[in-house]
Amino acid sequence: MFRYNYITLEGENGLRSYQYHGSDNSILMKYVISPFTQWQVNTIVPELLAPNVITLVGLIITLIPHFMVSIICNFQLFGEVPSWLCFMISASTLLYLNLDNIDGKQARKTRSSSPLGLLFDHGCDAIVTTILALNTCIIMQIGNGIQSVIAFLMGAIPFFTATWEEYYMNGLNLPIIHGASEGIVAISIIYGITGVLGNLN
């Protein structure tokens, strides 16, 4: 009754034959995040834990404080955000970054990498990009206006163009400084500073 094929047969064949190619030239990723997450995969993460579960947990960890701040601010992009919630959003954002880097390493470790897993990971990344833009608008008191649209586009456009580049150039090549590493760390620091100093008015 509700059956609909979202992916064409050509798309299915492309998905089956897809192999990820990319590089991350970020200094932060190369010398801090990647070694730390590799250590976690080698010593802490159990081999039975599916990579997609790690991805999903990261998404949920980001969604919980977002819904909390949205409820506190009556689903507006402004309002008084308690300090503890700023710290919680900061911590959940860093935890998401950590889990988002663990899932791929876990997939390679367990030999369970797949194009569908990458699609799921990038889908969760797209949702988190939107959540981070909304959280930033609320915490920085940007409000419901053109500034919030600009803040959203500042995250969405680079994400979209990087994905587009990956599709047409057959590789995702990230520069020395980019939003997926340095951007997330910077925004987490902003959330933490706001927790200390209070909301900008």
Secondary structure, DSSP 8 states (H G I E B T S, - for coil): ------S-HHHHHHHHH----EEE--HHIIIIIHHHHHHHHHHTS-TTS-HHHHHHHHHHHHHHHHHHHHHHTTTSS-S---HHHHHHHHHHHHHHHHHHHHHHHHHHHTT---HHHHHHHHHHHHHHHHHHHHHHHHHTT--SSHHHHHHHHHHHHHHHHHHHHHHHHSSEEE-SS-IIIIIHHHHHHHHHHHHHH----
